[in-house]
Amino acid sequence: MSILVYIEHAEGAIKKTSLEAVSYAKELAALEGQDVVAVALGTIEESALGQAGTAGASKVLHVNDEKLNAGVIQAHADAVAQAFEKVGAQTLVLAKSSLGDAVAARLSVKLDAGLVSNVVALPETNGGYKVKRSIYTGKAFAFSEITTDRKILAVKKNAVGLKTDGDAASVEALEVNLPESDFVAKITATDKATGEISLPEADIIVSGGRGLKGPENWNLIEDLAKAMGAATGCSKPVSDSGWRPHHEHVGQTGVKVAPSLYVAVGISGAIQHLAGVNASKYIVVINKDPEAPFFKAADYGIVGDAFEILPKLTEAVKALK
Amino acid sequence: MKILVCITHVPDTTSKIQFTENNTQFDKTGVQFIIGPYDDYALARAVELRDQTGGSLTVLNVGEAETEPTLRKALAIGADEAVRINAFPSDSLFVANQIAHYAKEGNYDLILMGRESIDFNGGMVHGMVAEMLGVPSVSPVMKLEIEGETVKMAREIEGGKEYLEAKLPLVAGCQEPIAEWKIPNMRGIMSARTKPLNVVEAVNDKTATKTVSYELPPTKGAVKLIDKDNVEELVKLLQNEAKVL
């Protein structure tokens, strides 16, 4: 039997979070004596799809239909459901994401499969199927038992690690039947920041808050981010003031992130901001107020003026590379 | 237009999360419960749409009697009537089944809710409800306008926005900046007392998951402070100790 993995792709490559989902599925498959088959929808090169093999898939099913390029949720759910039945899978794994969540919810009803999201570890299968997931925006974990035969696991980014020691996978075309009603919700335009590192996918993030005093000083954040190969983020007051676009707002009601390193500059650390970053592996806080609550959540901290520290830090990082 | 807004009853964002009974129950001691913050955005937008287009706005929660103050607050914000489906919301599928059943009977044009609850963060209920009703679902929606039968939306995607159009009926999971949160005023609070709050019984008890226990993350060690005149030290620590550079 196979475990099916729904993989997302962007700009000609499989998303890292989806490769993590494949890696996770491979470990799960090894426990259950199964193999891993991935399914990809829309236009992407075969060679790029083969990359799923390095993370552990033996085969990739490809529905090469440009109508599936944009995230048409109902069509994606229908196509994945057909792949699931074709493979004879009992388990579907995918990465937690905007699209992944929406597709997984519909699939859960379609396939009559118990769904657990924000999964952070392999399931315990001794007398049940118990899955550890992150809850209360990272402030706690729950162990949830899936009681249906079919199961869907949506894996949280950076929670399970990525291993890419396999070989390229074979790619097989898959035909699916999609009714017109799947395309009732139409995407009319996309407004995507190109060339930037996507915030939810980033491994390092440099974020600025009101301590930067105005949008004209954002070059200090951007310079450090560039030196570190990082994405840039901001606090809620910054995006509310229009200094930065909304999609850079990190926090409970903005983007929740889980990078290896989160650098917070001039952000005091309101609880809503912390809720969006507490899954980061390491947190660095730079703030001139030694009482800023963010220092309590930080691994490393510098008390001082961002305008003095940022240029020096950028130079020090550049010197390293 | 008939609008249904589904809200969650969740601990305030600033609540300290603790568990009792050998980590099997959430500890409600000293915890204040609120309308889920994302649901608050959905409700605020629904009030605006109802005011623009006319029709009715019903707010719904799947919960036990303790959630009624949360529903009353939603009435004070501007919903016309409230419904409590009298059951413990045991998992997403159970909640979605209740909402879908109620919505089918009521023939709603637009069903709004938050993109996710802030307790279990699953973000699944809107998609499940839409699938059960056989209508489109879009999430996370940050802009929603109605023009006749057409719904025009902007949805957040990784690193940007997607603009979409769909026909009613539709289910949307909402987030900011779809509308500004509304704070109940005295008139709203007074009128909420006389608006109907109907209690209906749950329709079936189908679940797919069961939460058996909880765990808190390990406590964080103290921050390592570095002198502001020695930023090279920070870079060394990030490279050699944390191994993230």
Chai-1 contact restraints between the chains, C-beta under 6 A:
chainA,res_idxA,chainB,res_idxB,connection_type,confidence,min_distance_angstrom,max_distance_angstrom,comment,restraint_id
A,S98,B,I157,contact,1.0,0.0,6.0,A-B,restraint_1
A,D101,B,G123,contact,1.0,0.0,6.0,A-B,restraint_2
A,A102,B,G127,contact,1.0,0.0,6.0,A-B,restraint_3
A,A102,B,S139,contact,1.0,0.0,6.0,A-B,restraint_4
A,A105,B,M124,contact,1.0,0.0,6.0,A-B,restraint_5
A,A105,B,G127,contact,1.0,0.0,6.0,A-B,restraint_6
A,A105,B,M128,contact,1.0,0.0,6.0,A-B,restraint_7
A,R106,B,G127,contact,1.0,0.0,6.0,A-B,restraint_8
A,R106,B,E131,contact,1.0,0.0,6.0,A-B,restraint_9
A,V109,B,M128,contact,1.0,0.0,6.0,A-B,restraint_10
A,V109,B,E131,contact,1.0,0.0,6.0,A-B,restraint_11
A,V109,B,M132,contact,1.0,0.0,6.0,A-B,restraint_12
A,G114,B,A208,contact,1.0,0.0,6.0,A-B,restraint_13
A,G114,B,T209,contact,1.0,0.0,6.0,A-B,restraint_14
A,S117,B,G122,contact,1.0,0.0,6.0,A-B,restraint_15
A,N118,B,N121,contact,1.0,0.0,6.0,A-B,restraint_16
A,I135,B,F120,contact,1.0,0.0,6.0,A-B,restraint_17
A,Y136,B,I17,contact,1.0,0.0,6.0,A-B,restraint_18
A,T137,B,I118,contact,1.0,0.0,6.0,A-B,restraint_19
A,K139,B,I17,contact,1.0,0.0,6.0,A-B,restraint_20
A,A140,B,I17,contact,1.0,0.0,6.0,A-B,restraint_21
A,A140,B,Y214,contact,1.0,0.0,6.0,A-B,restraint_22
A,A140,B,L216,contact,1.0,0.0,6.0,A-B,restraint_23
A,F141,B,E215,contact,1.0,0.0,6.0,A-B,restraint_24
A,A142,B,T211,contact,1.0,0.0,6.0,A-B,restraint_25
A,A142,B,Y214,contact,1.0,0.0,6.0,A-B,restraint_26
A,F143,B,V212,contact,1.0,0.0,6.0,A-B,restraint_27
A,F143,B,S213,contact,1.0,0.0,6.0,A-B,restraint_28
A,S144,B,T209,contact,1.0,0.0,6.0,A-B,restraint_29
A,S144,B,T211,contact,1.0,0.0,6.0,A-B,restraint_30
A,E145,B,K210,contact,1.0,0.0,6.0,A-B,restraint_31
A,E145,B,V212,contact,1.0,0.0,6.0,A-B,restraint_32
A,I146,B,T209,contact,1.0,0.0,6.0,A-B,restraint_33
A,T147,B,K210,contact,1.0,0.0,6.0,A-B,restraint_34
A,T148,B,A208,contact,1.0,0.0,6.0,A-B,restraint_35
A,V184,B,P136,contact,1.0,0.0,6.0,A-B,restraint_36
A,V184,B,A166,contact,1.0,0.0,6.0,A-B,restraint_37
A,A185,B,P136,contact,1.0,0.0,6.0,A-B,restraint_38
A,A185,B,V138,contact,1.0,0.0,6.0,A-B,restraint_39
A,A185,B,L164,contact,1.0,0.0,6.0,A-B,restraint_40
A,A185,B,A166,contact,1.0,0.0,6.0,A-B,restraint_41
A,K186,B,E165,contact,1.0,0.0,6.0,A-B,restraint_42
A,I187,B,E162,contact,1.0,0.0,6.0,A-B,restraint_43
A,I187,B,L164,contact,1.0,0.0,6.0,A-B,restraint_44
A,T188,B,Y163,contact,1.0,0.0,6.0,A-B,restraint_45
A,T188,B,E165,contact,1.0,0.0,6.0,A-B,restraint_46
A,A189,B,Y163,contact,1.0,0.0,6.0,A-B,restraint_47
A,T190,B,E162,contact,1.0,0.0,6.0,A-B,restraint_48
A,D191,B,G160,contact,1.0,0.0,6.0,A-B,restraint_49
A,D191,B,K161,contact,1.0,0.0,6.0,A-B,restraint_50
A,K192,B,G159,contact,1.0,0.0,6.0,A-B,restraint_51
A,K192,B,G160,contact,1.0,0.0,6.0,A-B,restraint_52
A,A193,B,G159,contact,1.0,0.0,6.0,A-B,restraint_53
A,A193,B,G160,contact,1.0,0.0,6.0,A-B,restraint_54
A,S198,B,E158,contact,1.0,0.0,6.0,A-B,restraint_55
A,S198,B,G159,contact,1.0,0.0,6.0,A-B,restraint_56
A,P200,B,E158,contact,1.0,0.0,6.0,A-B,restraint_57
A,H247,B,G160,contact,1.0,0.0,6.0,A-B,restraint_58
A,T253,B,P37,contact,1.0,0.0,6.0,A-B,restraint_59
A,T253,B,E176,contact,1.0,0.0,6.0,A-B,restraint_60
A,S260,B,V244,contact,1.0,0.0,6.0,A-B,restraint_61
A,L261,B,V244,contact,1.0,0.0,6.0,A-B,restraint_62
A,I271,B,T14,contact,1.0,0.0,6.0,A-B,restraint_63
A,Q272,B,T13,contact,1.0,0.0,6.0,A-B,restraint_64
A,Y282,B,A242,contact,1.0,0.0,6.0,A-B,restraint_65
A,Y282,B,V244,contact,1.0,0.0,6.0,A-B,restraint_66
A,F295,B,V223,contact,1.0,0.0,6.0,A-B,restraint_67
A,A298,B,V223,contact,1.0,0.0,6.0,A-B,restraint_68
A,Y300,B,K224,contact,1.0,0.0,6.0,A-B,restraint_69
A,Y300,B,L234,contact,1.0,0.0,6.0,A-B,restraint_70
A,G301,B,V223,contact,1.0,0.0,6.0,A-B,restraint_71
A,G301,B,L225,contact,1.0,0.0,6.0,A-B,restraint_72
A,I302,B,I226,contact,1.0,0.0,6.0,A-B,restraint_73
A,I302,B,K228,contact,1.0,0.0,6.0,A-B,restraint_74
A,G304,B,K228,contact,1.0,0.0,6.0,A-B,restraint_75
A,I309,B,K228,contact,1.0,0.0,6.0,A-B,restraint_76
A,K312,B,V231,contact,1.0,0.0,6.0,A-B,restraint_77
A,L313,B,V231,contact,1.0,0.0,6.0,A-B,restraint_78
A,A316,B,V231,contact,1.0,0.0,6.0,A-B,restraint_79
A,A316,B,E232,contact,1.0,0.0,6.0,A-B,restraint_80
A,A316,B,V235,contact,1.0,0.0,6.0,A-B,restraint_81
A,V317,B,V235,contact,1.0,0.0,6.0,A-B,restraint_82
A,L320,B,V235,contact,1.0,0.0,6.0,A-B,restraint_83
